[in-house]
Amino acid sequence: MANESRRESEVYFEITVIGGSAKVAAVDAATAIEVAVVGPASASLTDLKKLALAKLKARIARERREGGIP
């Protein structure tokens, strides 16, 4: 079916805090695509994870458009 919806795969997060910065990496389990965002360590962890997830979804969509992943 041409309009079938793609299922969301599992996403793993890795959080690293160094000094005043926090790095949140998000990895898509199905594609192994990884992205990372960096923000202040004082920022809400939930907000940083949401930002990383949005970046990951945008990257996966771009890869699909370019034919990098099915």
Predicted model as a PDB file, atoms N, CA, C, CB and O in Angstrom, pLDDT in the B-factor column:
MODEL        1                                                                  
ATOM      1  N   MET A   1       0.847  -1.183   0.000  1.00 35.00           N  
ATOM      2  CA  MET A   1       0.000   0.000   0.000  1.00 35.00           C  
ATOM      3  C   MET A   1       0.888   1.240   0.000  1.00 35.00           C  
ATOM      4  CB  MET A   1      -0.961   0.002   1.224  1.00 35.00           C  
ATOM      5  O   MET A   1       1.811   1.334   0.809  1.00 35.00           O  
ATOM      6  N   ALA A   2       0.629   2.171  -0.874  1.00 42.00           N  
ATOM      7  CA  ALA A   2       1.497   3.329  -1.051  1.00 42.00           C  
ATOM      8  C   ALA A   2       1.462   4.282   0.140  1.00 42.00           C  
ATOM      9  CB  ALA A   2       1.106   4.069  -2.300  1.00 42.00           C  
ATOM     10  O   ALA A   2       2.470   4.924   0.436  1.00 42.00           O  
ATOM     11  N   ASN A   3       0.333   4.389   0.825  1.00 40.00           N  
ATOM     12  CA  ASN A   3       0.213   5.334   1.926  1.00 40.00           C  
ATOM     13  C   ASN A   3       0.339   4.686   3.300  1.00 40.00           C  
ATOM     14  CB  ASN A   3      -1.096   6.043   1.832  1.00 40.00           C  
ATOM     15  O   ASN A   3      -0.116   5.244   4.298  1.00 40.00           O  
ATOM     16  N   GLU A   4       0.956   3.513   3.349  1.00 40.00           N  
ATOM     17  CA  GLU A   4       1.067   2.860   4.657  1.00 40.00           C  
ATOM     18  C   GLU A   4       1.908   3.711   5.594  1.00 40.00           C  
ATOM     19  CB  GLU A   4       1.681   1.450   4.519  1.00 40.00           C  
ATOM     20  O   GLU A   4       2.894   4.322   5.182  1.00 40.00           O  
ATOM     21  N   SER A   5       1.506   3.743   6.858  1.00 44.00           N  
ATOM     22  CA  SER A   5       2.256   4.537   7.819  1.00 44.00           C  
ATOM     23  C   SER A   5       3.449   3.734   8.316  1.00 44.00           C  
ATOM     24  CB  SER A   5       1.358   4.971   8.999  1.00 44.00           C  
ATOM     25  O   SER A   5       3.361   2.523   8.520  1.00 44.00           O  
ATOM     26  N   ARG A   6       4.536   4.413   8.502  1.00 59.00           N  
ATOM     27  CA  ARG A   6       5.754   3.765   8.993  1.00 59.00           C  
ATOM     28  C   ARG A   6       5.663   3.665  10.505  1.00 59.00           C  
ATOM     29  CB  ARG A   6       7.036   4.550   8.560  1.00 59.00           C  
ATOM     30  O   ARG A   6       5.283   4.614  11.190  1.00 59.00           O  
ATOM     31  N   ARG A   7       6.022   2.494  11.004  1.00 67.00           N  
ATOM     32  CA  ARG A   7       6.003   2.296  12.452  1.00 67.00           C  
ATOM     33  C   ARG A   7       7.214   2.961  13.076  1.00 67.00           C  
ATOM     34  CB  ARG A   7       5.971   0.794  12.804  1.00 67.00           C  
ATOM     35  O   ARG A   7       8.305   2.969  12.505  1.00 67.00           O  
ATOM     36  N   GLU A   8       7.004   3.511  14.239  1.00 75.00           N  
ATOM     37  CA  GLU A   8       8.100   4.123  14.981  1.00 75.00           C  
ATOM     38  C   GLU A   8       8.957   3.004  15.555  1.00 75.00           C  
ATOM     39  CB  GLU A   8       7.570   5.072  16.114  1.00 75.00           C  
ATOM     40  O   GLU A   8       8.431   2.050  16.128  1.00 75.00           O  
ATOM     41  N   SER A   9      10.257   3.113  15.405  1.00 87.00           N  
ATOM     42  CA  SER A   9      11.126   2.097  15.991  1.00 87.00           C  
ATOM     43  C   SER A   9      11.608   2.588  17.360  1.00 87.00           C  
ATOM     44  CB  SER A   9      12.337   1.782  15.050  1.00 87.00           C  
ATOM     45  O   SER A   9      11.366   3.727  17.757  1.00 87.00           O  
ATOM     46  N   GLU A  10      12.275   1.720  18.040  1.00 97.00           N  
ATOM     47  CA  GLU A  10      12.785   2.050  19.359  1.00 97.00           C  
ATOM     48  C   GLU A  10      13.943   3.037  19.220  1.00 97.00           C  
ATOM     49  CB  GLU A  10      13.234   0.773  20.113  1.00 97.00           C  
ATOM     50  O   GLU A  10      14.741   2.944  18.287  1.00 97.00           O  
ATOM     51  N   VAL A  11      14.026   3.969  20.145  1.00 98.00           N  
ATOM     52  CA  VAL A  11      15.091   4.971  20.143  1.00 98.00           C  
ATOM     53  C   VAL A  11      15.831   4.885  21.471  1.00 98.00           C  
ATOM     54  CB  VAL A  11      14.522   6.412  19.910  1.00 98.00           C  
ATOM     55  O   VAL A  11      15.222   4.851  22.540  1.00 98.00           O  
ATOM     56  N   TYR A  12      17.147   4.851  21.378  1.00 98.00           N  
ATOM     57  CA  TYR A  12      17.991   4.818  22.574  1.00 98.00           C  
ATOM     58  C   TYR A  12      18.626   6.196  22.769  1.00 98.00           C  
ATOM     59  CB  TYR A  12      19.091   3.708  22.457  1.00 98.00           C  
ATOM     60  O   TYR A  12      19.034   6.848  21.807  1.00 98.00           O  
ATOM     61  N   PHE A  13      18.701   6.622  24.018  1.00 98.00           N  
ATOM     62  CA  PHE A  13      19.303   7.907  24.346  1.00 98.00           C  
ATOM     63  C   PHE A  13      20.533   7.682  25.207  1.00 98.00           C  
ATOM     64  CB  PHE A  13      18.292   8.825  25.067  1.00 98.00           C  
ATOM     65  O   PHE A  13      20.559   6.804  26.070  1.00 98.00           O  
ATOM     66  N   GLU A  14      21.559   8.498  24.954  1.00 98.00           N  
ATOM     67  CA  GLU A  14      22.756   8.495  25.792  1.00 98.00           C  
ATOM     68  C   GLU A  14      22.993   9.937  26.221  1.00 98.00           C  
ATOM     69  CB  GLU A  14      24.012   7.897  25.029  1.00 98.00           C  
ATOM     70  O   GLU A  14      23.058  10.837  25.382  1.00 98.00           O  
ATOM     71  N   ILE A  15      23.121  10.154  27.511  1.00 98.00           N  
ATOM     72  CA  ILE A  15      23.315  11.496  28.049  1.00 98.00           C  
ATOM     73  C   ILE A  15      24.702  11.584  28.674  1.00 98.00           C  
ATOM     74  CB  ILE A  15      22.213  11.846  29.092  1.00 98.00           C  
ATOM     75  O   ILE A  15      25.080  10.759  29.506  1.00 98.00           O  
ATOM     76  N   THR A  16      25.450  12.598  28.258  1.00 98.00           N  
ATOM     77  CA  THR A  16      26.781  12.832  28.812  1.00 98.00           C  
ATOM     78  C   THR A  16      26.848  14.277  29.282  1.00 98.00           C  
ATOM     79  CB  THR A  16      27.903  12.527  27.763  1.00 98.00           C  
ATOM     80  O   THR A  16      26.589  15.200  28.510  1.00 98.00           O  
ATOM     81  N   VAL A  17      27.196  14.469  30.549  1.00 97.00           N  
ATOM     82  CA  VAL A  17      27.330  15.816  31.101  1.00 97.00           C  
ATOM     83  C   VAL A  17      28.802  16.058  31.391  1.00 97.00           C  
ATOM     84  CB  VAL A  17      26.461  15.999  32.393  1.00 97.00           C  
ATOM     85  O   VAL A  17      29.450  15.293  32.104  1.00 97.00           O  
ATOM     86  N   ILE A  18      29.312  17.146  30.818  1.00 96.00           N  
ATOM     87  CA  ILE A  18      30.702  17.544  31.058  1.00 96.00           C  
ATOM     88  C   ILE A  18      30.688  19.026  31.386  1.00 96.00           C  
ATOM     89  CB  ILE A  18      31.630  17.237  29.813  1.00 96.00           C  
ATOM     90  O   ILE A  18      30.340  19.860  30.550  1.00 96.00           O  
ATOM     91  N   GLY A  19      31.068  19.336  32.601  1.00 97.00           N  
ATOM     92  CA  GLY A  19      31.054  20.731  33.027  1.00 97.00           C  
ATOM     93  C   GLY A  19      29.657  21.308  32.942  1.00 97.00           C  
ATOM     94  O   GLY A  19      28.717  20.771  33.528  1.00 97.00           O  
ATOM     95  N   GLY A  20      29.524  22.405  32.211  1.00 98.00           N  
ATOM     96  CA  GLY A  20      28.244  23.083  32.097  1.00 98.00           C  
ATOM     97  C   GLY A  20      27.432  22.658  30.878  1.00 98.00           C  
ATOM     98  O   GLY A  20      26.396  23.256  30.589  1.00 98.00           O  
ATOM     99  N   SER A  21      27.894  21.622  30.154  1.00 98.00           N  
ATOM    100  CA  SER A  21      27.192  21.186  28.944  1.00 98.00           C  
ATOM    101  C   SER A  21      26.665  19.766  29.073  1.00 98.00           C  
ATOM    102  CB  SER A  21      28.112  21.282  27.739  1.00 98.00           C  
ATOM    103  O   SER A  21      27.247  18.927  29.760  1.00 98.00           O  
ATOM    104  N   ALA A  22      25.562  19.520  28.406  1.00 98.00           N  
ATOM    105  CA  ALA A  22      24.979  18.180  28.351  1.00 98.00           C  
ATOM    106  C   ALA A  22      24.832  17.793  26.886  1.00 98.00           C  
ATOM    107  CB  ALA A  22      23.596  18.121  29.093  1.00 98.00           C  
ATOM    108  O   ALA A  22      24.288  18.554  26.086  1.00 98.00           O  
ATOM    109  N   LYS A  23      25.320  16.610  26.542  1.00 98.00           N  
ATOM    110  CA  LYS A  23      25.181  16.078  25.186  1.00 98.00           C  
ATOM    111  C   LYS A  23      24.187  14.927  25.244  1.00 98.00           C  
ATOM    112  CB  LYS A  23      26.569  15.609  24.598  1.00 98.00           C  
ATOM    113  O   LYS A  23      24.330  14.008  26.051  1.00 98.00           O  
ATOM    114  N   VAL A  24      23.178  14.986  24.378  1.00 98.00           N  
ATOM    115  CA  VAL A  24      22.193  13.916  24.298  1.00 98.00           C  
ATOM    116  C   VAL A  24      22.278  13.322  22.895  1.00 98.00           C  
ATOM    117  CB  VAL A  24      20.740  14.438  24.617  1.00 98.00           C  
ATOM    118  O   VAL A  24      22.036  14.008  21.902  1.00 98.00           O  
ATOM    119  N   ALA A  25      22.624  12.045  22.828  1.00 98.00           N  
ATOM    120  CA  ALA A  25      22.665  11.325  21.563  1.00 98.00           C  
ATOM    121  C   ALA A  25      21.414  10.464  21.480  1.00 98.00           C  
ATOM    122  CB  ALA A  25      23.964  10.458  21.434  1.00 98.00           C  
ATOM    123  O   ALA A  25      21.000   9.863  22.471  1.00 98.00           O  
ATOM    124  N   ALA A  26      20.812  10.406  20.294  1.00 98.00           N  
ATOM    125  CA  ALA A  26      19.636   9.577  20.047  1.00 98.00           C  
ATOM    126  C   ALA A  26      19.969   8.628  18.903  1.00 98.00           C  
ATOM    127  CB  ALA A  26      18.372  10.450  19.716  1.00 98.00           C  
ATOM    128  O   ALA A  26      20.458   9.055  17.857  1.00 98.00           O  
ATOM    129  N   VAL A  27      19.699   7.335  19.105  1.00 98.00           N  
ATOM    130  CA  VAL A  27      19.995   6.317  18.107  1.00 98.00           C  
ATOM    131  C   VAL A  27      18.717   5.564  17.778  1.00 98.00           C  
ATOM    132  CB  VAL A  27      21.097   5.347  18.605  1.00 98.00           C  
ATOM    133  O   VAL A  27      18.032   5.062  18.669  1.00 98.00           O  
ATOM    134  N   ASP A  28      18.402   5.488  16.481  1.00 97.00           N  
ATOM    135  CA  ASP A  28      17.246   4.723  16.026  1.00 97.00           C  
ATOM    136  C   ASP A  28      17.663   3.263  15.910  1.00 97.00           C  
ATOM    137  CB  ASP A  28      16.700   5.268  14.662  1.00 97.00           C  
ATOM    138  O   ASP A  28      18.615   2.945  15.198  1.00 97.00           O  
ATOM    139  N   ALA A  29      16.957   2.370  16.607  1.00 96.00           N  
ATOM    140  CA  ALA A  29      17.334   0.961  16.650  1.00 96.00           C  
ATOM    141  C   ALA A  29      17.207   0.275  15.289  1.00 96.00           C  
ATOM    142  CB  ALA A  29      16.483   0.235  17.667  1.00 96.00           C  
ATOM    143  O   ALA A  29      17.999  -0.611  14.970  1.00 96.00           O  
ATOM    144  N   ALA A  30      16.229   0.670  14.491  1.00 94.00           N  
ATOM    145  CA  ALA A  30      15.988  -0.001  13.207  1.00 94.00           C  
ATOM    146  C   ALA A  30      17.013   0.374  12.145  1.00 94.00           C  
ATOM    147  CB  ALA A  30      14.601   0.331  12.704  1.00 94.00           C  
ATOM    148  O   ALA A  30      17.393  -0.462  11.326  1.00 94.00           O  
ATOM    149  N   THR A  31      17.460   1.620  12.153  1.00 94.00           N  
ATOM    150  CA  THR A  31      18.350   2.096  11.091  1.00 94.00           C  
ATOM    151  C   THR A  31      19.782   2.330  11.558  1.00 94.00           C  
ATOM    152  CB  THR A  31      17.807   3.368  10.512  1.00 94.00           C  
ATOM    153  O   THR A  31      20.685   2.466  10.734  1.00 94.00           O  
ATOM    154  N   ALA A  32      19.997   2.376  12.868  1.00 95.00           N  
ATOM    155  CA  ALA A  32      21.292   2.682  13.478  1.00 95.00           C  
ATOM    156  C   ALA A  32      21.757   4.109  13.177  1.00 95.00           C  
ATOM    157  CB  ALA A  32      22.337   1.692  12.993  1.00 95.00           C  
ATOM    158  O   ALA A  32      22.943   4.415  13.301  1.00 95.00           O  
ATOM    159  N   ILE A  33      20.828   4.975  12.784  1.00 97.00           N  
ATOM    160  CA  ILE A  33      21.162   6.380  12.569  1.00 97.00           C  
ATOM    161  C   ILE A  33      21.261   7.054  13.929  1.00 97.00           C  
ATOM    162  CB  ILE A  33      20.100   7.090  11.661  1.00 97.00           C  
ATOM    163  O   ILE A  33      20.417   6.847  14.800  1.00 97.00           O  
ATOM    164  N   GLU A  34      22.296   7.858  14.099  1.00 98.00           N  
ATOM    165  CA  GLU A  34      22.537   8.544  15.366  1.00 98.00           C  
ATOM    166  C   GLU A  34      22.687  10.038  15.129  1.00 98.00           C  
ATOM    167  CB  GLU A  34      23.790   7.982  16.063  1.00 98.00           C  
ATOM    168  O   GLU A  34      23.328  10.469  14.171  1.00 98.00           O  
ATOM    169  N   VAL A  35      22.088  10.814  16.012  1.00 98.00           N  
ATOM    170  CA  VAL A  35      22.257  12.264  16.007  1.00 98.00           C  
ATOM    171  C   VAL A  35      22.563  12.692  17.439  1.00 98.00           C  
ATOM    172  CB  VAL A  35      20.977  12.998  15.447  1.00 98.00           C  
ATOM    173  O   VAL A  35      22.344  11.936  18.386  1.00 98.00           O  
ATOM    174  N   ALA A  36      23.068  13.906  17.583  1.00 98.00           N  
ATOM    175  CA  ALA A  36      23.364  14.412  18.921  1.00 98.00           C  
ATOM    176  C   ALA A  36      23.043  15.900  18.990  1.00 98.00           C  
ATOM    177  CB  ALA A  36      24.847  14.157  19.292  1.00 98.00           C  
ATOM    178  O   ALA A  36      23.141  16.621  17.997  1.00 98.00           O  
ATOM    179  N   VAL A  37      22.660  16.336  20.174  1.00 98.00           N  
ATOM    180  CA  VAL A  37      22.456  17.750  20.459  1.00 98.00           C  
ATOM    181  C   VAL A  37      23.222  18.082  21.727  1.00 98.00           C  
ATOM    182  CB  VAL A  37      20.937  18.096  20.606  1.00 98.00           C  
ATOM    183  O   VAL A  37      23.436  17.225  22.584  1.00 98.00           O  
ATOM    184  N   VAL A  38      23.630  19.331  21.833  1.00 98.00           N  
ATOM    185  CA  VAL A  38      24.344  19.794  23.026  1.00 98.00           C  
ATOM    186  C   VAL A  38      23.631  21.024  23.551  1.00 98.00           C  
ATOM    187  CB  VAL A  38      25.849  20.106  22.716  1.00 98.00           C  
ATOM    188  O   VAL A  38      23.250  21.915  22.791  1.00 98.00           O  
ATOM    189  N   GLY A  39      23.459  21.056  24.849  1.00 98.00           N  
ATOM    190  CA  GLY A  39      22.809  22.189  25.481  1.00 98.00           C  
ATOM    191  C   GLY A  39      23.394  22.405  26.866  1.00 98.00           C  
ATOM    192  O   GLY A  39      24.293  21.675  27.283  1.00 98.00           O  
ATOM    193  N   PRO A  40      22.897  23.391  27.571  1.00 98.00           N  
ATOM    194  CA  PRO A  40      23.395  23.638  28.925  1.00 98.00           C  
ATOM    195  C   PRO A  40      22.991  22.498  29.859  1.00 98.00           C  
ATOM    196  CB  PRO A  40      22.862  24.986  29.462  1.00 98.00           C  
ATOM    197  O   PRO A  40      21.899  21.943  29.736  1.00 98.00           O  
ATOM    198  N   ALA A  41      23.864  22.158  30.778  1.00 97.00           N  
ATOM    199  CA  ALA A  41      23.577  21.089  31.735  1.00 97.00           C  
ATOM    200  C   ALA A  41      22.385  21.438  32.617  1.00 97.00           C  
ATOM    201  CB  ALA A  41      24.802  20.809  32.602  1.00 97.00           C  
ATOM    202  O   ALA A  41      21.748  20.551  33.184  1.00 97.00           O  
ATOM    203  N   SER A  42      22.087  22.708  32.732  1.00 97.00           N  
ATOM    204  CA  SER A  42      20.952  23.136  33.554  1.00 97.00           C  
ATOM    205  C   SER A  42      19.611  22.995  32.824  1.00 97.00           C  
ATOM    206  CB  SER A  42      21.146  24.579  33.987  1.00 97.00           C  
ATOM    207  O   SER A  42      18.554  23.159  33.434  1.00 97.00           O  
ATOM    208  N   ALA A  43      19.652  22.697  31.538  1.00 97.00           N  
ATOM    209  CA  ALA A  43      18.416  22.551  30.757  1.00 97.00           C  
ATOM    210  C   ALA A  43      17.673  21.296  31.197  1.00 97.00           C  
ATOM    211  CB  ALA A  43      18.724  22.491  29.235  1.00 97.00           C  
ATOM    212  O   ALA A  43      18.264  20.369  31.750  1.00 97.00           O  
ATOM    213  N   SER A  44      16.396  21.282  30.948  1.00 97.00           N  
ATOM    214  CA  SER A  44      15.570  20.125  31.253  1.00 97.00           C  
ATOM    215  C   SER A  44      16.000  18.946  30.379  1.00 97.00           C  
ATOM    216  CB  SER A  44      14.069  20.450  31.041  1.00 97.00           C  
ATOM    217  O   SER A  44      16.107  19.071  29.159  1.00 97.00           O  
ATOM    218  N   LEU A  45      16.242  17.820  31.010  1.00 96.00           N  
ATOM    219  CA  LEU A  45      16.630  16.623  30.281  1.00 96.00           C  
ATOM    220  C   LEU A  45      15.528  16.206  29.312  1.00 96.00           C  
ATOM    221  CB  LEU A  45      16.947  15.482  31.253  1.00 96.00           C  
ATOM    222  O   LEU A  45      15.811  15.739  28.209  1.00 96.00           O  
ATOM    223  N   THR A  46      14.290  16.373  29.719  1.00 97.00           N  
ATOM    224  CA  THR A  46      13.158  16.061  28.845  1.00 97.00           C  
ATOM    225  C   THR A  46      13.191  16.918  27.584  1.00 97.00           C  
ATOM    226  CB  THR A  46      11.831  16.269  29.591  1.00 97.00           C  
ATOM    227  O   THR A  46      12.943  16.417  26.487  1.00 97.00           O  
ATOM    228  N   ASP A  47      13.494  18.202  27.732  1.00 98.00           N  
ATOM    229  CA  ASP A  47      13.562  19.096  26.572  1.00 98.00           C  
ATOM    230  C   ASP A  47      14.704  18.709  25.642  1.00 98.00           C  
ATOM    231  CB  ASP A  47      13.729  20.548  27.027  1.00 98.00           C  
ATOM    232  O   ASP A  47      14.539  18.716  24.422  1.00 98.00           O  
ATOM    233  N   LEU A  48      15.856  18.374  26.205  1.00 98.00           N  
ATOM    234  CA  LEU A  48      16.997  17.973  25.375  1.00 98.00           C  
ATOM    235  C   LEU A  48      16.701  16.671  24.630  1.00 98.00           C  
ATOM    236  CB  LEU A  48      18.260  17.810  26.241  1.00 98.00           C  
ATOM    237  O   LEU A  48      17.089  16.518  23.472  1.00 98.00           O  
ATOM    238  N   LYS A  49      16.019  15.737  25.287  1.00 98.00           N  
ATOM    239  CA  LYS A  49      15.658  14.483  24.630  1.00 98.00           C  
ATOM    240  C   LYS A  49      14.643  14.731  23.512  1.00 98.00           C  
ATOM    241  CB  LYS A  49      15.088  13.483  25.655  1.00 98.00           C  
ATOM    242  O   LYS A  49      14.729  14.114  22.450  1.00 98.00           O  
ATOM    243  N   LYS A  50      13.680  15.634  23.746  1.00 98.00           N  
ATOM    244  CA  LYS A  50      12.702  15.968  22.710  1.00 98.00           C  
ATOM    245  C   LYS A  50      13.394  16.587  21.503  1.00 98.00           C  
ATOM    246  CB  LYS A  50      11.634  16.929  23.262  1.00 98.00           C  
ATOM    247  O   LYS A  50      13.056  16.278  20.361  1.00 98.00           O  
ATOM    248  N   LEU A  51      14.364  17.462  21.758  1.00 98.00           N  
ATOM    249  CA  LEU A  51      15.109  18.097  20.684  1.00 98.00           C  
ATOM    250  C   LEU A  51      15.901  17.058  19.884  1.00 98.00           C  
ATOM    251  CB  LEU A  51      16.052  19.168  21.251  1.00 98.00           C  
ATOM    252  O   LEU A  51      15.910  17.091  18.653  1.00 98.00           O  
ATOM    253  N   ALA A  52      16.567  16.134  20.591  1.00 98.00           N  
ATOM    254  CA  ALA A  52      17.333  15.079  19.920  1.00 98.00           C  
ATOM    255  C   ALA A  52      16.408  14.180  19.103  1.00 98.00           C  
ATOM    256  CB  ALA A  52      18.118  14.240  20.952  1.00 98.00           C  
ATOM    257  O   ALA A  52      16.759  13.780  17.992  1.00 98.00           O  
ATOM    258  N   LEU A  53      15.235  13.859  19.637  1.00 98.00           N  
ATOM    259  CA  LEU A  53      14.288  13.012  18.920  1.00 98.00           C  
ATOM    260  C   LEU A  53      13.779  13.709  17.657  1.00 98.00           C  
ATOM    261  CB  LEU A  53      13.111  12.638  19.832  1.00 98.00           C  
ATOM    262  O   LEU A  53      13.649  13.076  16.609  1.00 98.00           O  
ATOM    263  N   ALA A  54      13.494  14.992  17.752  1.00 98.00           N  
ATOM    264  CA  ALA A  54      13.042  15.742  16.579  1.00 98.00           C  
ATOM    265  C   ALA A  54      14.127  15.765  15.504  1.00 98.00           C  
ATOM    266  CB  ALA A  54      12.652  17.180  16.975  1.00 98.00           C  
ATOM    267  O   ALA A  54      13.836  15.614  14.318  1.00 98.00           O  
ATOM    268  N   LYS A  55      15.367  15.954  15.922  1.00 98.00           N  
ATOM    269  CA  LYS A  55      16.486  15.958  14.985  1.00 98.00           C  
ATOM    270  C   LYS A  55      16.639  14.581  14.340  1.00 98.00           C  
ATOM    271  CB  LYS A  55      17.792  16.369  15.699  1.00 98.00           C  
ATOM    272  O   LYS A  55      16.902  14.483  13.141  1.00 98.00           O  
ATOM    273  N   LEU A  56      16.478  13.526  15.125  1.00 98.00           N  
ATOM    274  CA  LEU A  56      16.580  12.166  14.607  1.00 98.00           C  
ATOM    275  C   LEU A  56      15.485  11.894  13.578  1.00 98.00           C  
ATOM    276  CB  LEU A  56      16.497  11.149  15.754  1.00 98.00           C  
ATOM    277  O   LEU A  56      15.761  11.337  12.516  1.00 98.00           O  
ATOM    278  N   LYS A  57      14.252  12.279  13.881  1.00 97.00           N  
ATOM    279  CA  LYS A  57      13.150  12.066  12.943  1.00 97.00           C  
ATOM    280  C   LYS A  57      13.381  12.820  11.642  1.00 97.00           C  
ATOM    281  CB  LYS A  57      11.825  12.500  13.570  1.00 97.00           C  
ATOM    282  O   LYS A  57      13.094  12.295  10.566  1.00 97.00           O  
ATOM    283  N   ALA A  58      13.898  14.049  11.725  1.00 97.00           N  
ATOM    284  CA  ALA A  58      14.189  14.838  10.526  1.00 97.00           C  
ATOM    285  C   ALA A  58      15.286  14.166   9.699  1.00 97.00           C  
ATOM    286  CB  ALA A  58      14.610  16.275  10.909  1.00 97.00           C  
ATOM    287  O   ALA A  58      15.207  14.126   8.471  1.00 97.00           O  
ATOM    288  N   ARG A  59      16.298  13.646  10.369  1.00 97.00           N  
ATOM    289  CA  ARG A  59      17.397  12.967   9.660  1.00 97.00           C  
ATOM    290  C   ARG A  59      16.901  11.710   8.966  1.00 97.00           C  
ATOM    291  CB  ARG A  59      18.533  12.611  10.634  1.00 97.00           C  
ATOM    292  O   ARG A  59      17.278  11.448   7.823  1.00 97.00           O  
ATOM    293  N   ILE A  60      16.063  10.927   9.634  1.00 96.00           N  
ATOM    294  CA  ILE A  60      15.522   9.709   9.033  1.00 96.00           C  
ATOM    295  C   ILE A  60      14.652  10.061   7.825  1.00 96.00           C  
ATOM    296  CB  ILE A  60      14.703   8.903  10.073  1.00 96.00           C  
ATOM    297  O   ILE A  60      14.734   9.397   6.792  1.00 96.00           O  
ATOM    298  N   ALA A  61      13.831  11.086   7.945  1.00 95.00           N  
ATOM    299  CA  ALA A  61      12.990  11.516   6.825  1.00 95.00           C  
ATOM    300  C   ALA A  61      13.847  11.944   5.639  1.00 95.00           C  
ATOM    301  CB  ALA A  61      12.068  12.670   7.255  1.00 95.00           C  
ATOM    302  O   ALA A  61      13.540  11.608   4.495  1.00 95.00           O  
ATOM    303  N   ARG A  62      14.919  12.684   5.911  1.00 95.00           N  
ATOM    304  CA  ARG A  62      15.824  13.117   4.837  1.00 95.00           C  
ATOM    305  C   ARG A  62      16.488  11.922   4.168  1.00 95.00           C  
ATOM    306  CB  ARG A  62      16.897  14.072   5.386  1.00 95.00           C  
ATOM    307  O   ARG A  62      16.581  11.864   2.941  1.00 95.00           O  
ATOM    308  N   GLU A  63      16.949  10.971   4.972  1.00 94.00           N  
ATOM    309  CA  GLU A  63      17.586   9.762   4.420  1.00 94.00           C  
ATOM    310  C   GLU A  63      16.601   8.992   3.544  1.00 94.00           C  
ATOM    311  CB  GLU A  63      18.111   8.848   5.562  1.00 94.00           C  
ATOM    312  O   GLU A  63      16.979   8.485   2.488  1.00 94.00           O  
ATOM    313  N   ARG A  64      15.348   8.902   3.968  1.00 93.00           N  
ATOM    314  CA  ARG A  64      14.333   8.195   3.162  1.00 93.00           C  
ATOM    315  C   ARG A  64      14.078   8.911   1.844  1.00 93.00           C  
ATOM    316  CB  ARG A  64      13.016   8.066   3.946  1.00 93.00           C  
ATOM    317  O   ARG A  64      13.973   8.275   0.796  1.00 93.00           O  
ATOM    318  N   ARG A  65      13.978  10.248   1.899  1.00 92.00           N  
ATOM    319  CA  ARG A  65      13.754  11.023   0.667  1.00 92.00           C  
ATOM    320  C   ARG A  65      14.897  10.845  -0.320  1.00 92.00           C  
ATOM    321  CB  ARG A  65      13.582  12.508   0.994  1.00 92.00           C  
ATOM    322  O   ARG A  65      14.683  10.783  -1.530  1.00 92.00           O  
ATOM    323  N   GLU A  66      16.113  10.764   0.210  1.00 91.00           N  
ATOM    324  CA  GLU A  66      17.294  10.640  -0.641  1.00 91.00           C  
ATOM    325  C   GLU A  66      17.572   9.188  -1.037  1.00 91.00           C  
ATOM    326  CB  GLU A  66      18.507  11.220   0.069  1.00 91.00           C  
ATOM    327  O   GLU A  66      18.522   8.913  -1.771  1.00 91.00           O  
ATOM    328  N   GLY A  67      16.746   8.264  -0.551  1.00 87.00           N  
ATOM    329  CA  GLY A  67      16.911   6.861  -0.925  1.00 87.00           C  
ATOM    330  C   GLY A  67      17.960   6.116  -0.138  1.00 87.00           C  
ATOM    331  O   GLY A  67      18.343   5.009  -0.515  1.00 87.00           O  
ATOM    332  N   GLY A  68      18.438   6.702   0.956  1.00 77.00           N  
ATOM    333  CA  GLY A  68      19.458   6.048   1.769  1.00 77.00           C  
ATOM    334  C   GLY A  68      18.927   4.881   2.588  1.00 77.00           C  
ATOM    335  O   GLY A  68      19.657   3.933   2.879  1.00 77.00           O  
ATOM    336  N   ILE A  69      17.650   4.954   2.959  1.00 82.00           N  
ATOM    337  CA  ILE A  69      17.008   3.866   3.696  1.00 82.00           C  
ATOM    338  C   ILE A  69      15.598   3.671   3.135  1.00 82.00           C  
ATOM    339  CB  ILE A  69      16.966   4.169   5.239  1.00 82.00           C  
ATOM    340  O   ILE A  69      14.985   4.627   2.660  1.00 82.00           O  
ATOM    341  N   PRO A  70      15.087   2.455   3.186  1.00 71.00           N  
ATOM    342  CA  PRO A  70      13.733   2.202   2.647  1.00 71.00           C  
ATOM    343  C   PRO A  70      12.643   2.768   3.528  1.00 71.00           C  
ATOM    344  CB  PRO A  70      13.506   0.716   2.471  1.00 71.00           C  
ATOM    345  O   PRO A  70      11.461   2.636   3.209  1.00 71.00           O  
TER     346      PRO A  70                                                      
ENDMDL                                                                          
END                                                                             
